């Protein structure tokens, strides 16, 4: 019987709704369902009955939930007491940021979150693509990342929560022939040299998938591991690139490059952006703090956002 599964059951009991429980815990709904099914198999007792309108607890589930909730509260109190005793110990948060993470949230992290930290709290930033951060989280090298949520994310040992969408746009010089288009027909990529980010980014893979659906063969001129050389190739080499852009803000990656412009595709393509973090270990207090902060910031800035509450 795992402590995390009991917390999942507690959240479902509180909300009587799997979706709201998942949002409050910053986990996926299937993760909660699987954990509760495992509890039911372990005890050989049905705890929950789903109906079209709400979740109902069986008599056994009701009795079990009402008994474990005070025990979980007592354990949390004990955890807080122990953390208070070790309050002089330095806490380090390793935060991953996508180069195209929305400026409004990133600005709040720098301008509000960092100044709010105590002397014993410290943040290290690690910028990179989605697959780079997924690998880092799996290896225990970063704690939380704001990045693209790939369609194959279920293949990774991470939890995720979607926050908002960004549109995939063509990234070109302002004097490019393609800049005359308000929206780019994707068929033009048949004859347009494309510079691409490397395997650490999900963006090239997504473009390849969209192109393959339309029988378009991409002409990849070069591949880059880092955003800096990628943008310089577009500036100096004359090829085109792609970038995901928040509709409310210019990408942070483009602030210093006024000669570059973005153009959406005629058939819009979007990426889901959200929070990534490990599902294998209990988050430290500083990790909980940044998760709450990102969620609250996304809500204030009008991005789609889960309830700002955690049951850790």
C-alpha positions in Angstrom: 0.0 0.0 0.0 1.7 3.2 -1.2 1.4 6.6 0.5 0.9 8.3 -2.8 -2.1 6.1 -3.7 -3.7 7.0 -0.4 -3.3 10.7 -1.2 -4.9 10.1 -4.6 -7.9 8.4 -2.9 -8.1 11.3 -0.4 -8.3 13.8 -3.2 -11.0 11.9 -5.1 -13.0 11.6 -1.8 -12.7 15.3 -1.3 -13.7 16.4 -4.9 -15.9 13.4 -5.8 -14.4 13.9 -9.2 -11.3 12.4 -10.9 -10.6 15.3 -13.1 -10.6 17.9 -10.3 -8.5 15.6 -8.1 -5.9 15.2 -10.9 -5.7 18.9 -11.4 -5.3 19.6 -7.7 -2.5 17.0 -7.4 -0.8 18.0 -10.6 -1.0 14.5 -12.0 -2.8 12.8 -14.8 -6.3 11.4 -14.4 -5.1 7.9 -15.6 -2.4 7.9 -12.9 -5.1 8.4 -10.2 -7.4 5.8 -11.7 -4.5 3.2 -12.0 -3.4 3.8 -8.4 -6.9 3.3 -7.0 -7.5 0.2 -9.1 -4.2 -1.1 -7.6 -5.5 -0.5 -4.1 -8.8 -2.3 -5.0 -6.8 -5.3 -6.3 -4.6 -5.3 -3.3 -7.5 -5.4 -0.9 -9.8 -7.3 -3.2 -12.5 -4.8 -2.4 -14.3 -2.3 -4.6 -13.8 1.2 -3.2 -15.3 3.5 -5.8 -18.2 3.4 -8.3 -18.2 5.8 -11.2 -21.5 7.3 -12.5 -22.1 9.6 -15.4 -22.5 12.6 -13.1 -20.2 11.9 -10.1 -18.0 9.4 -8.2 -19.6 7.3 -5.5 -17.7 5.5 -2.7 -18.9 2.1 -1.8 -19.5 1.4 1.9 -16.1 -0.2 2.1 -14.5 2.8 0.3 -16.3 5.3 2.5 -15.1 3.6 5.7 -11.6 3.2 4.4 -11.4 6.9 3.3 -12.7 8.3 6.5 -10.1 6.4 8.5 -7.1 7.2 6.3 -7.7 10.9 6.0 -6.9 11.8 9.6 -3.8 9.5 9.4 -2.6 11.4 6.3 -3.2 14.7 8.1 -1.1 13.5 11.0 1.7 12.3 8.7 1.7 15.7 7.0 1.9 17.5 10.4 4.8 15.2 11.4 6.5 16.0 8.0 6.1 19.8 8.6 7.6 19.4 12.1 10.6 17.5 10.8 11.1 20.0 8.0 11.0 22.8 10.5 13.7 21.2 12.6 15.9 21.0 9.5 15.0 24.5 8.3 18.6 25.6 8.3 19.4 23.0 5.6 19.8 24.6 2.1 17.0 23.6 -0.4 17.9 23.6 -4.1 15.4 23.7 -6.9 16.6 22.7 -10.4 14.2 24.4 -12.8 14.1 23.6 -16.5 12.9 26.3 -18.9 12.1 26.1 -22.6 13.6 28.9 -24.7 10.1 29.6 -25.8 8.4 29.5 -22.4 6.0 32.5 -22.2 7.6 35.7 -21.1 4.8 36.6 -18.7 5.4 33.5 -16.5 9.2 33.6 -16.8 9.2 37.3 -15.8 7.1 36.5 -12.7 9.6 33.8 -11.8 12.5 36.3 -11.9 10.6 39.3 -10.5 8.4 37.7 -7.9 9.4 34.1 -7.1 13.2 34.5 -6.8 13.0 37.6 -4.5 10.5 35.7 -2.2 13.1 32.9 -1.5 14.7 32.6 1.9 18.5 32.5 2.5 18.3 28.7 2.5 16.5 28.4 -0.8 18.3 28.5 -4.1 17.3 28.0 -7.8 19.4 26.8 -10.7 18.0 27.2 -14.2 18.5 24.7 -17.0 17.3 25.7 -20.5 16.6 23.1 -23.2 14.1 21.2 -25.3 11.4 18.9 -24.2 13.2 15.6 -24.6 16.3 17.1 -22.9 14.2 18.0 -19.9 12.4 14.7 -19.9 15.8 12.9 -19.8 17.0 15.2 -17.0 13.9 14.6 -14.9 14.2 10.8 -15.4 17.8 11.0 -14.3 17.0 13.1 -11.2 19.0 16.0 -12.5 16.2 18.6 -12.5 13.0 18.8 -10.5 10.5 20.8 -12.5 10.4 22.0 -16.1 8.1 24.3 -18.2 8.2 22.9 -21.7 6.3 21.2 -24.5 4.3 18.1 -23.6 5.1 15.6 -26.4 2.4 13.3 -27.6 4.5 10.3 -26.5 5.0 11.6 -23.0 3.4 8.4 -21.6 6.7 6.7 -22.5 8.5 8.7 -19.8 8.5 8.4 -16.0 7.1 11.9 -15.4 4.0 13.6 -14.3 2.6 16.5 -16.4 -0.1 19.1 -16.2 -1.1 21.2 -19.3 -1.2 24.9 -18.9 -1.7 26.5 -22.3 -1.1 26.1 -26.0 1.4 27.7 -28.4 1.1 27.9 -32.1 3.8 26.5 -34.4 5.0 29.3 -36.8 7.6 29.6 -39.5 10.6 31.7 -38.4 12.2 33.7 -41.2 14.1 36.9 -42.0 11.9 39.9 -42.5 13.3 40.3 -46.0 12.5 36.7 -46.9 10.1 36.1 -49.9 7.9 34.1 -47.5 7.4 37.2 -45.3 4.9 38.5 -47.8 2.5 35.8 -46.7 0.2 36.5 -43.7 -0.2 32.7 -43.3 2.2 30.1 -44.8 0.7 27.2 -46.9 2.6 24.2 -45.5 3.1 22.9 -49.1 5.7 25.6 -49.6 8.0 23.6 -47.3 8.5 21.3 -50.2 10.9 23.9 -51.7 12.0 25.8 -48.6 15.3 24.8 -46.9 14.6 24.3 -43.2 17.1 24.5 -40.3 16.2 22.3 -37.5 16.8 21.9 -33.8 18.3 18.6 -32.7 17.0 15.5 -31.0 16.5 17.3 -27.7 13.5 19.3 -29.1 10.1 17.9 -29.8 9.3 20.7 -32.3 11.1 19.2 -35.4 9.4 15.8 -34.8 6.0 17.5 -34.7 6.7 19.3 -38.0 7.8 16.0 -39.6 4.6 14.4 -38.5 2.5 17.2 -39.9 4.5 17.2 -43.2 4.2 13.4 -43.5 0.4 13.6 -43.2 0.4 15.9 -46.3 3.1 13.9 -48.3 5.6 16.8 -47.9 9.3 16.1 -47.9 11.2 18.5 -45.8 14.5 19.9 -47.0 16.6 20.0 -43.8 19.6 22.3 -44.4 21.2 22.0 -40.9 20.5 20.7 -37.4 21.5 22.5 -34.2 21.7 21.5 -30.6 21.3 25.0 -29.2 18.8 27.8 -29.9 21.6 30.4 -30.4 23.2 28.8 -33.4 19.8 27.8 -34.7 18.7 31.4 -34.8 22.0 32.6 -36.3 21.7 30.1 -39.1 18.3 31.6 -40.0 19.7 35.1 -39.7 22.9 34.5 -41.7 22.3 31.4 -43.7 19.0 32.3 -45.3 17.1 29.2 -44.4 13.8 29.1 -42.5 13.1 27.6 -39.1 10.1 26.9 -36.9 9.3 28.1 -33.5 6.4 27.8 -31.0 4.9 31.2 -30.1 2.5 32.3 -27.4 -0.3 34.4 -28.9 0.0 36.9 -26.1 3.7 37.5 -26.2 6.8 37.5 -28.5 9.0 34.5 -27.8 11.8 35.3 -25.4 14.2 33.7 -28.0 13.4 36.5 -30.4 13.8 39.6 -28.2 17.2 40.5 -29.5 16.5 39.6 -33.2 14.4 42.3 -34.7 15.4 41.1 -38.2 13.4 37.9 -37.7 9.6 37.5 -38.0 7.1 34.7 -37.5 4.3 33.6 -39.7 1.6 31.1 -38.8 0.7 28.3 -41.1 -2.5 28.4 -43.2 -3.5 25.1 -41.4 -2.8 26.0 -37.7 -0.6 23.6 -35.7 -0.4 23.8 -31.9 1.8 22.4 -29.1 0.6 21.8 -25.5 2.8 23.5 -23.0 2.9 22.6 -19.4 4.7 21.5 -16.2 6.9 18.4 -16.1 8.1 16.8 -12.9 9.0 13.4 -11.5 6.2 11.1 -10.5 8.6 8.7 -8.7 9.5 10.8 -5.7 7.8 13.0 -3.1 8.4 16.7 -4.0 10.4 18.8 -1.6 8.8 22.0 -0.2 10.6 24.2 -2.7 9.3 22.1 -5.6 5.8 22.4 -4.2 6.2 26.1 -4.0 7.2 26.5 -7.6 4.4 24.2 -8.8 1.9 26.4 -7.0 3.5 29.6 -8.3 3.5 28.5 -11.9 -0.1 27.4 -11.7 -1.1 30.7 -10.1 0.8 32.7 -12.6 -0.7 30.9 -15.5 -4.2 31.6 -14.1 -3.5 35.3 -13.6 -2.2 35.7 -17.1 -5.2 34.0 -18.6 -3.7 30.7 -19.5 -5.7 27.5 -19.0 -4.8 26.4 -15.6 -5.7 23.7 -13.0 -6.9 24.6 -9.5 -4.1 26.2 -7.5 -4.1 23.6 -4.7 -1.8 20.7 -3.9 -2.4 17.8 -1.6 1.3 17.0 -0.9 
